Amino acid sequence: MKTLYPKKSYSRGDNMNKLIRAPYLAKHFKNKIIIEPDLKIRTLKAQCRSELGVEVNTSVCKNAKAAIMRKIMRYYVEEFGRLWDYVGEIKKSNR
């Protein structure tokens, strides 16, 4: 009688995914970063591990967070620009 041996897997044993890039992470974690802008990079990396099941590099997480923060800051600059225009119009109308 012969014995069946299951196939051995010779993987590296890590879940490093080279295909997950910063734009995907920025899109996936956009709401979390907007709600909590002081979210640490290590926490974001841990959430990638738990939610997506992959291990990503810290630089990818840092670039994703920076991209979201740049978008938020651009939005704030536009809003404050409109606010100053509104203040100018109010001052003109009150003269």
DSSP file (Angstrom, degrees, kcal/mol; ACC not computed):
  #  RESIDUE AA STRUCTURE BP1 BP2  ACC     N-H-->O    O-->H-N    N-H-->O    O-->H-N    TCO  KAPPA ALPHA  PHI   PSI    X-CA   Y-CA   Z-CA
    1    1 A M              0   0    0      0, 0.0     2,-0.3     0, 0.0     0, 0.0   0.000 360.0 360.0 360.0 135.9    0.0    0.0    0.0
    2    2 A K        -     0   0    0      1,-0.0     2,-0.4     0, 0.0     0, 0.0  -0.658 360.0-130.9 -94.3 152.1    1.3    3.5   -0.9
    3    3 A T        -     0   0    0     -2,-0.3     2,-0.6     2,-0.0    -1,-0.0  -0.858  14.2-132.4-105.1 136.7    1.0    6.5    1.4
    4    4 A L        -     0   0    0     -2,-0.4     0, 0.0     0, 0.0     0, 0.0  -0.770  19.4-165.5 -88.7 123.5   -0.4    9.8    0.1
    5    5 A Y        -     0   0    0     -2,-0.6     3,-0.1     3,-0.0    -2,-0.0  -0.939  22.2-122.5-107.5 126.5    1.7   12.8    1.1
    6    6 A P        -     0   0    0      0, 0.0     2,-0.1     0, 0.0     0, 0.0  -0.288  39.1 -90.6 -64.9 154.3    0.1   16.2    0.7
    7    7 A K        -     0   0    0      1,-0.1     2,-0.3     0, 0.0     0, 0.0  -0.379  39.6-129.1 -65.6 140.2    1.9   18.7   -1.5
    8    8 A K        -     0   0    0     -3,-0.1     2,-0.5    -2,-0.1    -1,-0.1  -0.687  14.1-140.2 -88.1 143.1    4.4   20.9    0.2
    9    9 A S        -     0   0    0     -2,-0.3     2,-0.4     2,-0.0    -1,-0.0  -0.909   9.9-165.5-105.9 131.2    4.2   24.6   -0.3
   10   10 A Y        +     0   0    0     -2,-0.5     2,-0.1     2,-0.0    -1,-0.0  -0.459  33.1 148.0-110.8  57.7    7.5   26.4   -0.7
   11   11 A S        -     0   0    0     -2,-0.4    -2,-0.0     1,-0.1     0, 0.0  -0.469  59.9-115.5 -89.2 165.0    6.3   30.0   -0.3
   12   12 A R        -     0   0    0      2,-0.2    -1,-0.1    -2,-0.1     3,-0.1   0.741  44.1-128.4 -70.6 -22.4    8.3   32.7    1.3
   13   13 A G  S    S+     0   0    0      1,-0.3     2,-0.3     2,-0.0    -1,-0.1   0.518  71.0 104.6  89.2   3.9    5.8   32.9    4.1
   14   14 A D        -     0   0    0      2,-0.1    -1,-0.3     1,-0.0    -2,-0.2  -0.803  64.3-140.0-116.1 162.9    5.1   36.7    3.9
   15   15 A N        +     0   0    0     -2,-0.3    40,-2.0    -3,-0.1     2,-0.4  -0.090  43.1 151.6-110.2  32.7    2.2   38.5    2.5
   16   16 A M  B     -a   55   0A   0     38,-0.2     2,-0.7     1,-0.1    40,-0.2  -0.513  27.8-162.8 -66.6 123.1    4.1   41.4    0.9
   17   17 A N    >   -     0   0    0     38,-1.2     3,-0.7    -2,-0.4    40,-0.2  -0.929  13.0-172.2-113.1 111.1    2.0   42.6   -2.0
   18   18 A K  T 3  S+     0   0    0     -2,-0.7    -1,-0.1     1,-0.2    -2,-0.0   0.602  79.7  66.3 -77.0 -10.7    3.9   44.7   -4.5
   19   19 A L  T 3  S+     0   0    0      2,-0.1     2,-0.7     0, 0.0    -1,-0.2   0.681  75.5  91.8 -88.9 -18.0    0.8   45.6   -6.4
   20   20 A I    <   -     0   0    0     -3,-0.7     2,-0.2     4,-0.1    -3,-0.1  -0.685  60.7-179.3 -80.1 118.6   -0.9   47.6   -3.7
   21   21 A R     >  -     0   0    0     -2,-0.7     4,-1.9    35,-0.1     3,-0.3  -0.599  41.5 -94.9-113.9 173.8    0.1   51.2   -4.3
   22   22 A A  H  > S+     0   0    0      1,-0.2     4,-2.9    -2,-0.2     5,-0.2   0.860 117.7  57.3 -61.2 -41.0   -0.6   54.5   -2.6
   23   23 A P  H  > S+     0   0    0      0, 0.0     4,-2.0     0, 0.0    -1,-0.2   0.898 108.6  47.4 -60.9 -37.3   -3.5   55.6   -4.8
   24   24 A Y  H  > S+     0   0    0     -3,-0.3     4,-2.6     2,-0.2    -2,-0.2   0.933 113.9  46.6 -66.7 -44.7   -5.4   52.4   -4.0
   25   25 A L  H  X S+     0   0    0     -4,-1.9     4,-2.9     1,-0.2    -1,-0.2   0.889 110.7  53.2 -64.3 -38.2   -4.8   52.8   -0.3
   26   26 A A  H  < S+     0   0    0     -4,-2.9     4,-0.3     1,-0.2    -1,-0.2   0.904 112.5  44.6 -63.1 -40.4   -5.8   56.5   -0.5
   27   27 A K  H >< S+     0   0    0     -4,-2.0     3,-0.6    -5,-0.2     4,-0.3   0.904 116.5  46.1 -68.9 -41.3   -9.0   55.5   -2.1
   28   28 A H  H 3< S+     0   0    0     -4,-2.6     3,-0.2     1,-0.2    -2,-0.2   0.886 123.2  32.0 -71.2 -40.3   -9.7   52.7    0.3
   29   29 A F  T 3X S+     0   0    0     -4,-2.9     4,-2.2    -5,-0.2     5,-0.2   0.134  83.6 114.8-105.5  19.5   -8.9   54.5    3.5
   30   30 A K  H <> S+     0   0    0     -3,-0.6     4,-2.3    -4,-0.3     5,-0.2   0.926  78.0  45.8 -57.2 -50.1  -10.0   58.0    2.4
   31   31 A N  H  > S+     0   0    0     -4,-0.3     4,-2.4    -3,-0.2    -1,-0.2   0.882 112.1  51.4 -64.6 -38.4  -12.9   58.3    4.9
   32   32 A K  H  > S+     0   0    0      1,-0.2     4,-2.3     2,-0.2    -1,-0.2   0.899 112.2  46.0 -65.4 -39.7  -10.8   57.0    7.8
   33   33 A I  H  < S+     0   0    0     -4,-2.2     6,-0.2     2,-0.2    -2,-0.2   0.873 112.8  50.1 -72.1 -36.1   -8.1   59.5    7.2
   34   34 A I  H  < S+     0   0    0     -4,-2.3    -2,-0.2    -5,-0.2    -1,-0.2   0.917 114.6  44.0 -66.9 -42.3  -10.5   62.4    6.7
   35   35 A I  H  < S+     0   0    0     -4,-2.4    -2,-0.2     1,-0.3    -1,-0.2   0.896 129.2  27.0 -68.3 -39.9  -12.3   61.5   10.0
   36   36 A E    ><  +     0   0    0     -4,-2.3     3,-1.4    -5,-0.2    -1,-0.3  -0.733  67.4 171.7-125.6  81.4   -9.0   61.0   11.9
   37   37 A P  T 3  S+     0   0    0      0, 0.0    -1,-0.1     0, 0.0    -3,-0.1   0.716  77.1  61.2 -67.3 -19.6   -6.3   63.1   10.2
   38   38 A D  T 3  S+     0   0    0      2,-0.0     2,-0.2     0, 0.0    -5,-0.1   0.120  73.1 142.1 -93.0  23.5   -3.7   62.4   13.0
   39   39 A L    <   -     0   0    0     -3,-1.4     2,-0.1    -6,-0.2    -6,-0.0  -0.452  52.4-122.2 -63.2 129.3   -3.9   58.6   12.2
   40   40 A K     >  -     0   0    0     -2,-0.2     4,-2.1     1,-0.1     5,-0.2  -0.397   9.1-123.9 -77.7 153.6   -0.4   57.2   12.6
   41   41 A I  H  > S+     0   0    0      1,-0.2     4,-2.5     2,-0.2     5,-0.2   0.879 112.5  54.2 -63.4 -39.5    1.3   55.4    9.7
   42   42 A R  H  > S+     0   0    0      2,-0.2     4,-2.2     1,-0.2    -1,-0.2   0.887 108.1  49.7 -63.4 -38.4    1.8   52.3   11.8
   43   43 A T  H  > S+     0   0    0      2,-0.2     4,-2.2     1,-0.2    -2,-0.2   0.908 110.8  49.6 -65.8 -41.8   -1.9   52.2   12.6
   44   44 A L  H  X S+     0   0    0     -4,-2.1     4,-1.9     2,-0.2    -2,-0.2   0.895 110.5  50.5 -63.0 -40.1   -2.7   52.5    8.9
   45   45 A K  H  X S+     0   0    0     -4,-2.5     4,-1.8     2,-0.2    11,-0.3   0.897 109.9  50.2 -64.3 -40.8   -0.3   49.7    8.1
   46   46 A A  H  X S+     0   0    0     -4,-2.2     4,-2.3     1,-0.2    -2,-0.2   0.869 108.8  52.0 -65.9 -36.4   -1.9   47.5   10.8
   47   47 A Q  H  X>S+     0   0    0     -4,-2.2     4,-3.1     2,-0.2     5,-0.6   0.859 106.6  53.5 -68.4 -34.2   -5.4   48.3    9.3
   48   48 A C  I  X>S+     0   0    0     -4,-1.9     4,-1.4     1,-0.2     6,-1.2   0.910 110.5  48.2 -61.9 -41.6   -4.0   47.2    5.8
   49   49 A R  I  <5S+     0   0    0     -4,-1.8     4,-0.4     4,-0.2    -2,-0.2   0.914 119.2  37.3 -65.6 -43.3   -2.9   44.0    7.4
   50   50 A S  I  <5S+     0   0    0     -4,-2.3    -2,-0.2     2,-0.1    -3,-0.2   0.913 126.1  33.3 -80.0 -42.2   -6.2   43.3    9.1
   51   51 A E  I  <5S+     0   0    0     -4,-3.1    -3,-0.2    -5,-0.2    -2,-0.1   0.912 132.5  26.4 -82.0 -43.6   -8.7   44.6    6.6
   52   52 A L  I  <<S-     0   0    0     -4,-1.4    -3,-0.2    -5,-0.6    -2,-0.1   0.669  95.3-130.5 -95.9 -18.5   -7.0   43.8    3.3
   53   53 A G      < +     0   0    0     -5,-0.9     2,-0.3    -4,-0.4    -4,-0.2   0.746  68.7 110.3  76.0  23.5   -4.9   40.9    4.5
   54   54 A V        -     0   0    0     -6,-1.2     2,-0.6   -37,-0.0    -1,-0.3  -0.927  65.7-129.0-130.0 155.4   -1.7   42.2    3.0
   55   55 A E  B     -a   16   0A   0    -40,-2.0   -38,-1.2    -2,-0.3     2,-0.3  -0.915  32.4-173.7-102.3 118.3    1.5   43.6    4.4
   56   56 A V        -     0   0    0     -2,-0.6     2,-0.1   -11,-0.3   -38,-0.1  -0.760  28.4 -99.6-112.4 160.7    2.4   46.9    2.8
   57   57 A N     >  -     0   0    0     -2,-0.3     4,-1.5   -40,-0.2     3,-0.4  -0.408  27.1-122.9 -74.5 151.1    5.5   49.1    3.1
   58   58 A T  H  > S+     0   0    0      1,-0.2     4,-2.6     2,-0.2     5,-0.2   0.831 111.2  59.4 -65.9 -31.2    5.4   52.1    5.4
   59   59 A S  H  > S+     0   0    0      2,-0.2     4,-2.3     1,-0.2    -1,-0.2   0.852 102.8  52.4 -67.0 -32.5    6.3   54.4    2.6
   60   60 A V  H  > S+     0   0    0     -3,-0.4     4,-2.0     2,-0.2    -1,-0.2   0.916 111.8  45.9 -67.0 -42.7    3.2   53.3    0.6
   61   61 A C  H  X S+     0   0    0     -4,-1.5     4,-2.4     2,-0.2    -2,-0.2   0.898 112.4  51.2 -64.8 -40.7    1.1   54.1    3.7
   62   62 A K  H  X S+     0   0    0     -4,-2.6     4,-2.3     1,-0.2    -2,-0.2   0.908 110.9  47.6 -64.1 -42.2    2.9   57.5    4.1
   63   63 A N  H  X S+     0   0    0     -4,-2.3     4,-2.0     2,-0.2    -1,-0.2   0.869 111.1  51.7 -67.6 -36.6    2.3   58.4    0.5
   64   64 A A  H  X S+     0   0    0     -4,-2.0     4,-1.9     2,-0.2    -2,-0.2   0.929 112.3  45.2 -65.1 -45.0   -1.4   57.5    0.6
   65   65 A K  H  X S+     0   0    0     -4,-2.4     4,-2.5     1,-0.2    -2,-0.2   0.898 111.9  52.4 -65.8 -39.9   -1.9   59.6    3.7
   66   66 A A  H  X S+     0   0    0     -4,-2.3     4,-2.3     1,-0.2    -1,-0.2   0.881 107.1  52.8 -64.0 -38.0    0.0   62.5    2.2
   67   67 A A  H  X S+     0   0    0     -4,-2.0     4,-1.8     2,-0.2    -1,-0.2   0.919 111.3  45.9 -64.1 -43.3   -2.1   62.4   -0.9
   68   68 A I  H  X S+     0   0    0     -4,-1.9     4,-2.3     1,-0.2    -2,-0.2   0.914 112.1  51.1 -65.3 -42.4   -5.3   62.5    1.1
   69   69 A M  H  X S+     0   0    0     -4,-2.5     4,-2.5     1,-0.2    -2,-0.2   0.868 107.5  53.4 -65.1 -35.8   -4.0   65.4    3.3
   70   70 A R  H  X S+     0   0    0     -4,-2.3     4,-2.3     2,-0.2    -1,-0.2   0.913 109.4  48.8 -62.9 -41.9   -3.0   67.4    0.2
   71   71 A K  H  X S+     0   0    0     -4,-1.8     4,-1.9     2,-0.2    -2,-0.2   0.906 111.6  49.4 -63.8 -41.4   -6.6   67.0   -1.2
   72   72 A I  H  X S+     0   0    0     -4,-2.3     4,-2.3     1,-0.2    -2,-0.2   0.923 111.0  49.3 -63.4 -44.2   -8.0   68.1    2.2
   73   73 A M  H  X S+     0   0    0     -4,-2.5     4,-2.4     1,-0.2    -1,-0.2   0.883 108.7  52.7 -65.6 -37.8   -5.7   71.2    2.3
   74   74 A R  H  X S+     0   0    0     -4,-2.3     4,-2.1     1,-0.2    -1,-0.2   0.909 109.6  49.9 -61.9 -40.3   -6.6   72.2   -1.2
   75   75 A Y  H  X S+     0   0    0     -4,-1.9     4,-2.4     1,-0.2    -2,-0.2   0.916 110.5  49.5 -63.8 -43.2  -10.3   72.0   -0.3
   76   76 A Y  H  X S+     0   0    0     -4,-2.3     4,-2.8     1,-0.2     5,-0.3   0.898 109.0  52.0 -63.1 -41.1   -9.6   74.2    2.8
   77   77 A V  H  X S+     0   0    0     -4,-2.4     4,-2.0     2,-0.2    -1,-0.2   0.915 111.2  47.6 -62.8 -42.6   -7.7   76.8    0.8
   78   78 A E  H  X S+     0   0    0     -4,-2.1     4,-2.1     2,-0.2    -2,-0.2   0.927 112.9  48.5 -63.0 -45.0  -10.6   77.0   -1.7
   79   79 A E  H  X S+     0   0    0     -4,-2.4     4,-2.0     1,-0.2    -2,-0.2   0.918 112.6  46.7 -63.7 -44.2  -13.2   77.3    1.1
   80   80 A F  H  X S+     0   0    0     -4,-2.8     4,-2.2     1,-0.2    -1,-0.2   0.835 109.2  56.1 -69.0 -30.5  -11.2   80.0    3.0
   81   81 A G  H  X S+     0   0    0     -4,-2.0     4,-1.7    -5,-0.3    -1,-0.2   0.920 108.9  46.3 -63.2 -42.9  -10.7   81.9   -0.3
   82   82 A R  H  X S+     0   0    0     -4,-2.1     4,-2.3     1,-0.2    -2,-0.2   0.870 109.6  55.6 -65.6 -36.5  -14.5   82.0   -0.8
   83   83 A L  H  X S+     0   0    0     -4,-2.0     4,-2.3     1,-0.2    -2,-0.2   0.912 107.0  48.4 -63.8 -42.8  -14.9   83.1    2.8
   84   84 A W  H  X S+     0   0    0     -4,-2.2     4,-2.1     2,-0.2    -1,-0.2   0.869 110.3  52.2 -67.3 -34.8  -12.6   86.1    2.3
   85   85 A D  H  X S+     0   0    0     -4,-1.7     4,-2.0     2,-0.2    -1,-0.2   0.906 109.6  49.8 -63.6 -40.7  -14.5   87.0   -0.9
   86   86 A Y  H  X S+     0   0    0     -4,-2.3     4,-2.2     2,-0.2    -2,-0.2   0.893 108.9  51.7 -64.7 -40.9  -17.8   86.8    1.0
   87   87 A V  H  X S+     0   0    0     -4,-2.3     4,-2.4     1,-0.2    -1,-0.2   0.908 108.8  51.6 -62.3 -41.8  -16.3   89.1    3.8
   88   88 A G  H  X S+     0   0    0     -4,-2.1     4,-2.0     1,-0.2    -2,-0.2   0.897 109.5  49.1 -62.6 -40.5  -15.3   91.6    1.2
   89   89 A E  H  X S+     0   0    0     -4,-2.0     4,-2.2     2,-0.2    -1,-0.2   0.891 110.4  50.8 -66.5 -39.2  -18.8   91.6   -0.3
   90   90 A I  H  X S+     0   0    0     -4,-2.2     4,-1.6     2,-0.2    -2,-0.2   0.917 110.2  49.5 -64.3 -43.1  -20.4   92.1    3.1
   91   91 A K  H  < S+     0   0    0     -4,-2.4     4,-0.5     1,-0.2    -1,-0.2   0.883 110.9  50.4 -64.8 -36.9  -18.0   95.0    3.8
   92   92 A K  H >< S+     0   0    0     -4,-2.0     3,-0.9     1,-0.2    -1,-0.2   0.914 110.8  48.3 -64.6 -42.8  -18.9   96.6    0.5
   93   93 A S  H 3< S+     0   0    0     -4,-2.2    -1,-0.2     1,-0.2    -2,-0.2   0.753 107.2  57.0 -72.4 -23.7  -22.6   96.3    1.1
   94   94 A N  T 3<        0   0    0     -4,-1.6    -1,-0.2     1,-0.2    -2,-0.2   0.547 360.0 360.0 -84.2  -7.5  -22.3   97.8    4.6
   95   95 A R    <         0   0    0     -3,-0.9    -1,-0.2    -4,-0.5    -2,-0.1   0.486 360.0 360.0 -76.8 360.0  -20.7  101.1    3.4
